[in-house]
Amino acid sequence: MDSNFKKNVITAILLVVASFSVAAQDKVDTGKIYFLRSTGFQGSAAAFKTFIDGEFVCKLNNKKYSVHEVPVGKHECSVQFGGKVSKEKAEKFEVEVEAGKVTYVQLVFETGMFINNIYCEEVTENTAKKKMEIMVEDTKCL
């Protein structure tokens, strides 16, 4: 066989193998969780601590949102008033994150006569985008 022919065949094989490995790297296996905090007057002074899978991810003040890239699959979100360690009694909210998609989680603050409560709830993209019009992204998050 001709030496140039062998080089061309080897080069073609390497290019095919390289294109497969690049395609595998392009596979999106993460999604994003947005935490939105748009509480009204009450409770607006203290920052809320947000957690994903029990790990502290952000301290959010009023009219702020944060963005967190996570692996696809189920994740447990929670929020609390203080501390950087997720409290066992903090209400946990499970979300399903899809590849390349965004999951919007709103932080809800309820006040009552004897107790204050904060918790997470998933909202639609439409609702989230409307709320985010008057919010600022918190990129420092700590």
N, CA, C and O atoms as a DFTB+ gen file, in Angstrom:
568 C
 N C O
     1  1       0.831      -1.188       0.000
     2  2       0.000       0.000       0.000
     3  2       0.867       1.239       0.000
     4  3       1.971       1.272       0.544
     5  1       0.337       2.217      -0.611
     6  2       1.012       3.496      -0.714
     7  2       1.056       4.182       0.649
     8  3       0.072       4.139       1.387
     9  1       2.143       4.796       0.987
    10  2       2.336       5.459       2.289
    11  2       1.348       6.612       2.486
    12  3       0.834       6.803       3.589
    13  1       1.080       7.378       1.431
    14  2       0.113       8.481       1.530
    15  2      -1.293       7.957       1.786
    16  3      -2.055       8.554       2.547
    17  1      -1.634       6.840       1.149
    18  2      -2.953       6.237       1.350
    19  2      -3.135       5.829       2.812
    20  3      -4.185       6.078       3.403
    21  1      -2.104       5.201       3.395
    22  2      -2.157       4.790       4.806
    23  2      -2.342       6.009       5.717
    24  3      -3.145       5.981       6.650
    25  1      -1.595       7.069       5.435
    26  2      -1.708       8.298       6.244
    27  2      -3.119       8.878       6.148
    28  3      -3.689       9.322       7.145
    29  1      -3.672       8.869       4.935
    30  2      -5.021       9.408       4.740
    31  2      -6.070       8.580       5.479
    32  3      -7.002       9.134       6.061
    33  1      -5.921       7.254       5.457
    34  2      -6.860       6.377       6.156
    35  2      -6.763       6.605       7.661
    36  3      -7.782       6.723       8.342
    37  1      -5.544       6.667       8.176
    38  2      -5.338       6.896       9.615
    39  2      -5.891       8.264      10.015
    40  3      -6.532       8.390      11.058
    41  1      -5.648       9.282       9.199
    42  2      -6.164      10.625       9.481
    43  2      -7.691      10.621       9.492
    44  3      -8.309      11.238      10.360
    45  1      -8.296       9.934       8.539
    46  2      -9.759       9.863       8.476
    47  2     -10.321       9.172       9.713
    48  3     -11.322       9.617      10.275
    49  1      -9.683       8.094      10.133
    50  2     -10.140       7.379      11.336
    51  2     -10.029       8.282      12.560
    52  3     -10.952       8.349      13.371
    53  1      -8.910       8.970      12.693
    54  2      -8.722       9.875      13.838
    55  2      -9.759      10.995      13.846
    56  3     -10.262      11.371      14.904
    57  1     -10.078      11.526      12.671
    58  2     -11.088      12.588      12.594
    59  2     -12.464      12.078      13.017
    60  3     -13.201      12.783      13.707
    61  1     -12.810      10.873      12.613
    62  2     -14.101      10.294      12.994
    63  2     -14.152      10.087      14.502
    64  3     -15.145      10.432      15.143
    65  1     -13.086       9.525      15.073
    66  2     -13.030       9.297      16.522
    67  2     -13.101      10.626      17.268
    68  3     -13.813      10.741      18.265
    69  1     -12.365      11.630      16.792
    70  2     -12.366      12.941      17.446
    71  2     -13.749      13.579      17.384
    72  3     -14.180      14.205      18.352
    73  1     -14.449      13.431      16.265
    74  2     -15.779      14.045      16.160
    75  2     -16.765      13.389      17.118
    76  3     -17.648      14.063      17.647
    77  1     -16.629      12.076      17.350
    78  2     -17.499      11.401      18.319
    79  2     -17.224      11.879      19.735
    80  3     -18.158      12.063      20.516
    81  1     -15.964      12.083      20.075
    82  2     -15.662      12.526      21.441
    83  2     -16.106      13.968      21.652
    84  3     -16.525      14.319      22.755
    85  1     -16.027      14.815      20.626
    86  2     -16.522      16.189      20.748
    87  2     -18.039      16.177      20.904
    88  3     -18.584      16.932      21.709
    89  1     -18.724      15.325      20.142
    90  2     -20.182      15.227      20.253
    91  2     -20.582      14.765      21.641
    92  3     -21.584      15.234      22.179
    93  1     -19.826      13.863      22.227
    94  2     -20.132      13.389      23.581
    95  2     -19.954      14.508      24.595
    96  3     -20.702      14.591      25.568
    97  1     -18.955      15.378      24.370
    98  2     -18.730      16.494      25.285
    99  2     -19.838      17.533      25.178
   100  3     -20.125      18.228      26.152
   101  1     -20.466      17.651      24.006
   102  2     -21.529      18.626      23.813
   103  2     -22.824      18.223      24.511
   104  3     -23.727      19.046      24.657
   105  1     -22.923      16.990      24.935
   106  2     -24.141      16.512      25.589
   107  2     -24.395      17.328      26.855
   108  3     -23.519      17.467      27.708
   109  1     -25.597      17.857      26.956
   110  2     -25.959      18.674      28.109
   111  2     -26.503      17.761      29.198
   112  3     -27.535      17.115      29.021
   113  1     -25.803      17.714      30.320
   114  2     -26.288      16.883      31.416
   115  2     -26.459      17.701      32.689
   116  3     -26.400      17.182      33.803
   117  1     -26.672      18.998      32.486
   118  2     -26.970      19.876      33.617
   119  2     -28.174      20.743      33.273
   120  3     -28.542      20.902      32.109
   121  1     -28.764      21.289      34.304
   122  2     -29.842      22.261      34.170
   123  2     -29.602      23.339      35.209
   124  3     -28.579      23.327      35.894
   125  1     -30.533      24.266      35.330
   126  2     -30.359      25.362      36.284
   127  2     -31.555      25.475      37.211
   128  3     -32.698      25.224      36.829
   129  1     -31.255      25.859      38.433
   130  2     -32.292      26.213      39.397
   131  2     -32.143      27.699      39.677
   132  3     -31.067      28.163      40.054
   133  1     -33.233      28.445      39.489
   134  2     -33.282      29.861      39.843
   135  2     -34.075      29.974      41.141
   136  3     -35.202      29.487      41.230
   137  1     -33.480      30.620      42.149
   138  2     -34.218      30.967      43.362
   139  2     -34.667      32.417      43.216
   140  3     -33.853      33.288      42.912
   141  1     -35.965      32.686      43.433
   142  2     -36.516      34.036      43.303
   143  2     -37.020      34.513      44.655
   144  3     -37.795      33.825      45.320
   145  1     -36.568      35.706      45.058
   146  2     -37.066      36.274      46.308
   147  2     -37.688      37.632      46.025
   148  3     -36.991      38.605      45.741
   149  1     -38.995      37.679      46.107
   150  2     -39.701      38.937      45.831
   151  2     -40.677      39.255      46.944
   152  3     -41.779      39.740      46.689
   153  1     -40.279      38.982      48.182
   154  2     -41.187      39.223      49.300
   155  2     -41.528      40.697      49.399
   156  3     -40.777      41.562      48.948
   157  1     -42.664      40.959      49.993
   158  2     -43.110      42.335      50.176
   159  2     -42.407      42.992      51.342
   160  3     -41.257      42.675      51.645
   161  1     -43.095      43.901      51.992
   162  2     -42.499      44.687      53.076
   163  2     -42.072      43.817      54.251
   164  3     -40.946      43.939      54.733
   165  1     -42.952      42.947      54.712
   166  2     -42.635      42.118      55.874
   167  2     -41.546      41.120      55.532
   168  3     -41.587      40.470      54.488
   169  1     -40.577      41.008      56.419
   170  2     -39.520      40.029      56.235
   171  2     -38.463      40.433      55.235
   172  3     -37.588      39.635      54.899
   173  1     -38.532      41.677      54.747
   174  2     -37.596      42.062      53.707
   175  2     -36.219      42.437      54.242
   176  3     -35.272      42.544      53.464
   177  1     -36.087      42.637      55.547
   178  2     -34.808      43.064      56.106
   179  2     -33.792      41.931      56.184
   180  3     -32.609      42.150      55.921
   181  1     -34.220      40.748      56.535
   182  2     -33.292      39.635      56.737
   183  2     -33.107      38.834      55.454
   184  3     -34.057      38.598      54.708
   185  1     -31.867      38.424      55.214
   186  2     -31.584      37.585      54.048
   187  2     -32.083      36.166      54.304
   188  3     -32.027      35.670      55.429
   189  1     -32.565      35.528      53.254
   190  2     -32.989      34.130      53.337
   191  2     -31.828      33.262      52.868
   192  3     -31.169      33.583      51.879
   193  1     -31.580      32.177      53.567
   194  2     -30.517      31.239      53.193
   195  2     -31.142      30.120      52.366
   196  3     -32.111      29.496      52.798
   197  1     -30.588      29.862      51.170
   198  2     -31.132      28.834      50.286
   199  2     -30.176      27.647      50.193
   200  3     -28.956      27.795      50.274
   201  1     -30.772      26.463      50.020
   202  2     -30.009      25.217      50.001
   203  2     -30.486      24.327      48.863
   204  3     -31.674      24.282      48.543
   205  1     -29.536      23.620      48.260
   206  2     -29.849      22.579      47.283
   207  2     -29.199      21.298      47.786
   208  3     -27.990      21.250      48.010
   209  1     -30.002      20.278      47.958
   210  2     -29.531      18.982      48.464
   211  2     -28.764      19.126      49.779
   212  3     -27.758      18.454      50.001
   213  1     -29.258      20.015      50.646
   214  2     -28.667      20.203      51.961
   215  2     -27.432      21.082      51.987
   216  3     -26.894      21.346      53.063
   217  1     -26.964      21.545      50.829
   218  2     -25.775      22.393      50.750
   219  2     -26.192      23.855      50.612
   220  3     -27.041      24.190      49.785
   221  1     -25.592      24.722      51.427
   222  2     -25.848      26.158      51.344
   223  2     -25.380      26.669      49.986
   224  3     -24.248      26.408      49.578
   225  1     -26.261      27.408      49.276
   226  2     -25.883      27.928      47.960
   227  2     -25.974      29.443      47.853
   228  3     -25.258      30.042      47.051
   229  1     -26.846      30.083      48.649
   230  2     -26.971      31.529      48.498
   231  2     -27.708      32.172      49.665
   232  3     -28.588      31.572      50.282
   233  1     -27.321      33.408      49.944
   234  2     -28.011      34.260      50.910
   235  2     -28.703      35.334      50.073
   236  3     -28.041      36.197      49.496
   237  1     -30.039      35.280      50.008
   238  2     -30.779      36.177      49.116
   239  2     -31.526      37.259      49.877
   240  3     -32.280      36.977      50.808
   241  1     -31.308      38.486      49.470
   242  2     -32.070      39.607      50.003
   243  2     -33.282      39.858      49.117
   244  3     -33.443      39.234      48.068
   245  1     -34.132      40.781      49.556
   246  2     -35.366      41.085      48.848
   247  2     -35.096      41.571      47.424
   248  3     -34.120      42.274      47.162
   249  1     -35.987      41.176      46.514
   250  2     -35.939      41.565      45.106
   251  2     -34.646      41.117      44.418
   252  3     -34.092      41.828      43.579
   253  1     -34.181      39.927      44.792
   254  2     -32.987      39.329      44.182
   255  2     -33.315      37.913      43.722
   256  3     -34.252      37.282      44.211
   257  1     -32.522      37.432      42.771
   258  2     -32.618      36.030      42.372
   259  2     -31.210      35.483      42.181
   260  3     -30.262      36.237      41.959
   261  1     -31.085      34.164      42.269
   262  2     -29.780      33.530      42.080
   263  2     -29.928      32.359      41.119
   264  3     -31.002      31.769      40.996
   265  1     -28.830      32.034      40.440
   266  2     -28.819      30.986      39.426
   267  2     -27.797      29.927      39.834
   268  3     -26.662      30.249      40.184
   269  1     -28.216      28.653      39.784
   270  2     -27.342      27.558      40.212
   271  2     -27.405      26.428      39.196
   272  3     -28.478      25.889      38.926
   273  1     -26.251      26.068      38.631
   274  2     -26.184      24.951      37.690
   275  2     -26.037      23.656      38.481
   276  3     -25.188      23.541      39.364
   277  1     -26.882      22.688      38.144
   278  2     -26.902      21.413      38.870
   279  2     -27.017      20.257      37.876
   280  3     -27.463      20.456      36.746
   281  1     -26.619      19.057      38.286
   282  2     -26.813      17.887      37.419
   283  2     -28.307      17.610      37.224
   284  3     -29.127      17.945      38.079
   285  1     -28.648      16.997      36.093
   286  2     -30.054      16.644      35.863
   287  2     -30.509      15.651      36.927
   288  3     -29.704      14.919      37.503
   289  1     -31.806      15.645      37.171
   290  2     -32.374      14.720      38.143
   291  2     -33.107      15.447      39.250
   292  3     -33.360      16.649      39.171
   293  1     -33.441      14.694      40.283
   294  2     -34.191      15.246      41.419
   295  2     -33.247      15.954      42.378
   296  3     -32.148      15.481      42.668
   297  1     -33.712      17.108      42.863
   298  2     -32.949      17.880      43.845
   299  2     -33.903      18.385      44.919
   300  3     -35.073      18.662      44.658
   301  1     -33.379      18.494      46.116
   302  2     -34.164      18.957      47.253
   303  2     -33.767      20.399      47.567
   304  3     -32.611      20.677      47.883
   305  1     -34.730      21.307      47.479
   306  2     -34.496      22.721      47.763
   307  2     -35.115      23.073      49.107
   308  3     -36.153      22.533      49.491
   309  1     -34.460      23.987      49.816
   310  2     -35.038      24.483      51.067
   311  2     -34.542      25.896      51.314
   312  3     -33.563      26.349      50.722
   313  1     -35.247      26.580      52.205
   314  2     -34.902      27.950      52.568
   315  2     -35.143      28.111      54.058
   316  3     -36.035      27.480      54.626
   317  1     -34.338      28.964      54.689
   318  2     -34.507      29.225      56.117
   319  2     -34.005      30.626      56.429
   320  3     -33.333      31.259      55.614
   321  1     -34.347      31.104      57.636
   322  2     -33.965      32.460      58.034
   323  2     -32.480      32.586      58.340
   324  3     -31.853      33.561      57.926
   325  1     -31.907      31.634      59.048
   326  2     -30.522      31.800      59.476
   327  2     -29.715      30.534      59.364
   328  3     -30.258      29.437      59.235
   329  1     -28.403      30.702      59.414
   330  2     -27.486      29.572      59.414
   331  2     -27.123      29.101      58.029
   332  3     -27.902      29.218      57.083
   333  1     -25.911      28.559      57.926
   334  2     -25.437      28.034      56.647
   335  2     -25.439      26.511      56.636
   336  3     -24.859      25.884      55.750
   337  1     -26.100      25.926      57.631
   338  2     -26.299      24.480      57.681
   339  2     -27.803      24.247      57.604
   340  3     -28.571      24.818      58.378
   341  1     -28.213      23.404      56.666
   342  2     -29.639      23.146      56.480
   343  2     -30.227      22.498      57.733
   344  3     -29.737      21.477      58.214
   345  1     -31.278      23.111      58.240
   346  2     -31.926      22.590      59.447
   347  2     -32.845      21.432      59.077
   348  3     -33.513      21.454      58.044
   349  1     -32.864      20.426      59.937
   350  2     -33.701      19.254      59.667
   351  2     -35.175      19.615      59.553
   352  3     -35.896      19.037      58.740
   353  1     -35.623      20.566      60.365
   354  2     -37.046      20.899      60.351
   355  2     -37.433      21.851      59.216
   356  3     -38.616      22.125      59.016
   357  1     -36.437      22.359      58.467
   358  2     -36.753      23.220      57.324
   359  2     -37.518      22.400      56.288
   360  3     -37.136      21.277      55.960
   361  1     -38.602      22.981      55.782
   362  2     -39.439      22.281      54.803
   363  2     -38.657      22.061      53.513
   364  3     -38.121      23.008      52.938
   365  1     -38.591      20.825      53.065
   366  2     -37.860      20.467      51.842
   367  2     -38.840      20.402      50.668
   368  3     -39.975      19.947      50.805
   369  1     -38.367      20.868      49.518
   370  2     -39.189      20.883      48.310
   371  2     -38.397      20.211      47.195
   372  3     -37.278      20.629      46.894
   373  1     -38.956      19.185      46.584
   374  2     -38.242      18.432      45.553
   375  2     -38.584      18.952      44.162
   376  3     -39.751      19.161      43.830
   377  1     -37.537      19.160      43.350
   378  2     -37.722      19.573      41.960
   379  2     -37.016      18.571      41.052
   380  3     -36.053      17.917      41.453
   381  1     -37.505      18.464      39.841
   382  2     -36.896      17.609      38.817
   383  2     -36.250      18.529      37.796
   384  3     -36.944      19.276      37.106
   385  1     -34.919      18.483      37.691
   386  2     -34.180      19.340      36.769
   387  2     -33.902      18.550      35.493
   388  3     -33.389      17.431      35.534
   389  1     -34.253      19.160      34.354
   390  2     -34.054      18.523      33.055
   391  2     -32.854      19.142      32.353
   392  3     -32.513      20.300      32.592
   393  1     -32.220      18.367      31.489
   394  2     -31.026      18.806      30.769
   395  2     -31.292      20.080      29.972
   396  3     -32.237      20.152      29.186
   397  1     -30.443      21.082      30.189
   398  2     -30.538      22.331      29.446
   399  2     -31.723      23.205      29.800
   400  3     -31.940      24.229      29.153
   401  1     -32.492      22.835      30.804
   402  2     -33.707      23.583      31.174
   403  2     -33.495      24.334      32.487
   404  3     -32.550      24.080      33.234
   405  1     -34.408      25.263      32.735
   406  2     -34.385      26.051      33.967
   407  2     -35.598      25.682      34.814
   408  3     -36.715      25.575      34.307
   409  1     -35.366      25.492      36.100
   410  2     -36.437      25.273      37.073
   411  2     -36.477      26.500      37.969
   412  3     -35.466      26.862      38.571
   413  1     -37.633      27.143      38.064
   414  2     -37.778      28.364      38.856
   415  2     -38.404      28.033      40.203
   416  3     -39.469      27.421      40.272
   417  1     -37.732      28.444      41.272
   418  2     -38.204      28.179      42.630
   419  2     -38.371      29.514      43.350
   420  3     -37.412      30.262      43.541
   421  1     -39.607      29.791      43.742
   422  2     -39.918      31.032      44.454
   423  2     -39.821      30.798      45.960
   424  3     -40.238      29.756      46.466
   425  1     -39.267      31.779      46.666
   426  2     -39.194      31.727      48.124
   427  2     -40.411      32.455      48.676
   428  3     -40.607      33.640      48.407
   429  1     -41.216      31.753      49.438
   430  2     -42.475      32.299      49.952
   431  2     -42.335      32.556      51.446
   432  3     -41.880      31.694      52.196
   433  1     -42.734      33.756      51.869
   434  2     -42.677      34.145      53.279
   435  2     -44.100      34.372      53.772
   436  3     -44.814      35.226      53.247
   437  1     -44.514      33.604      54.785
   438  2     -45.851      33.743      55.372
   439  2     -45.711      34.170      56.823
   440  3     -44.864      33.662      57.558
   441  1     -46.554      35.110      57.220
   442  2     -46.554      35.520      58.621
   443  2     -47.897      35.166      59.237
   444  3     -48.940      35.215      58.585
   445  1     -47.837      34.816      60.489
   446  2     -49.053      34.505      61.230
   447  2     -48.974      35.150      62.597
   448  3     -48.001      35.835      62.912
   449  1     -49.988      34.935      63.405
   450  2     -50.013      35.550      64.718
   451  2     -48.891      35.004      65.606
   452  3     -48.287      35.752      66.375
   453  1     -48.614      33.709      65.502
   454  2     -47.639      33.098      66.398
   455  2     -46.396      32.563      65.697
   456  3     -45.437      32.166      66.359
   457  1     -46.401      32.548      64.375
   458  2     -45.272      31.924      63.686
   459  2     -45.045      32.562      62.318
   460  3     -45.986      32.990      61.650
   461  1     -43.786      32.616      61.921
   462  2     -43.415      33.021      60.569
   463  2     -42.884      31.781      59.863
   464  3     -42.218      30.949      60.479
   465  1     -43.171      31.658      58.590
   466  2     -42.750      30.479      57.853
   467  2     -42.232      30.890      56.484
   468  3     -42.811      31.751      55.822
   469  1     -41.141      30.270      56.066
   470  2     -40.677      30.451      54.688
   471  2     -40.523      29.068      54.070
   472  3     -40.137      28.105      54.732
   473  1     -40.837      29.002      52.785
   474  2     -40.739      27.725      52.084
   475  2     -40.549      27.985      50.593
   476  3     -40.663      29.120      50.129
   477  1     -40.257      26.919      49.851
   478  2     -40.032      26.992      48.410
   479  2     -41.249      26.463      47.667
   480  3     -41.939      25.558      48.135
   481  1     -41.498      27.051      46.489
   482  2     -42.501      26.487      45.590
   483  2     -42.065      26.752      44.157
   484  3     -41.526      27.814      43.845
   485  1     -42.304      25.776      43.294
   486  2     -41.937      25.917      41.893
   487  2     -42.952      26.815      41.197
   488  3     -44.152      26.721      41.455
   489  1     -42.464      27.690      40.309
   490  2     -43.346      28.566      39.534
   491  2     -43.037      28.381      38.049
   492  3     -41.965      27.902      37.680
   493  1     -43.986      28.767      37.212
   494  2     -43.809      28.642      35.767
   495  2     -42.804      29.671      35.267
   496  3     -42.504      30.652      35.947
   497  1     -42.293      29.429      34.070
   498  2     -41.358      30.368      33.454
   499  2     -42.019      31.734      33.272
   500  3     -41.385      32.760      33.520
   501  1     -43.286      31.763      32.843
   502  2     -44.005      33.033      32.667
   503  2     -44.047      33.835      33.959
   504  3     -43.711      35.019      33.979
   505  1     -44.461      33.179      35.037
   506  2     -44.540      33.844      36.341
   507  2     -43.167      34.332      36.769
   508  3     -43.019      35.466      37.224
   509  1     -42.165      33.480      36.624
   510  2     -40.807      33.834      37.042
   511  2     -40.288      35.042      36.270
   512  3     -39.728      35.962      36.865
   513  1     -40.467      35.046      34.965
   514  2     -39.942      36.153      34.151
   515  2     -40.615      37.471      34.504
   516  3     -39.963      38.515      34.506
   517  1     -41.913      37.439      34.802
   518  2     -42.606      38.664      35.224
   519  2     -42.012      39.181      36.533
   520  3     -41.732      40.372      36.666
   521  1     -41.822      38.284      37.493
   522  2     -41.264      38.678      38.784
   523  2     -39.834      39.190      38.632
   524  3     -39.436      40.137      39.311
   525  1     -39.061      38.565      37.741
   526  2     -37.656      38.924      37.574
   527  2     -37.458      40.291      36.926
   528  3     -36.357      40.840      36.967
   529  1     -38.514      40.847      36.326
   530  2     -38.406      42.172      35.710
   531  2     -38.017      43.234      36.729
   532  3     -37.366      44.219      36.380
   533  1     -38.411      43.043      37.987
   534  2     -38.091      44.036      39.021
   535  2     -37.018      43.522      39.989
   536  3     -36.812      44.091      41.060
   537  1     -36.343      42.447      39.598
   538  2     -35.306      41.858      40.448
   539  2     -33.924      42.058      39.835
   540  3     -33.777      42.423      38.668
   541  1     -32.922      41.805      40.667
   542  2     -31.530      41.867      40.238
   543  2     -30.882      40.530      40.580
   544  3     -31.130      39.971      41.649
   545  1     -30.052      40.018      39.672
   546  2     -29.364      38.760      39.965
   547  2     -28.296      38.976      41.025
   548  3     -27.521      39.929      40.958
   549  1     -28.266      38.095      41.985
   550  2     -27.222      38.104      43.012
   551  2     -26.134      37.147      42.541
   552  3     -26.306      35.930      42.588
   553  1     -25.015      37.701      42.087
   554  2     -23.939      36.864      41.559
   555  2     -22.908      36.516      42.628
   556  3     -22.091      35.617      42.428
   557  1     -22.936      37.213      43.756
   558  2     -21.975      36.932      44.832
   559  2     -22.480      35.808      45.716
   560  3     -21.723      34.907      46.076
   561  1     -23.730      35.858      46.057
   562  2     -24.445      34.765      46.712
   563  2     -23.977      34.349      48.098
   564  3     -24.534      33.383      48.619
   565  1     -23.039      34.967      48.722
   566  2     -22.629      34.510      50.054
   567  2     -22.642      35.612      51.079
   568  3     -22.321      35.375      52.243
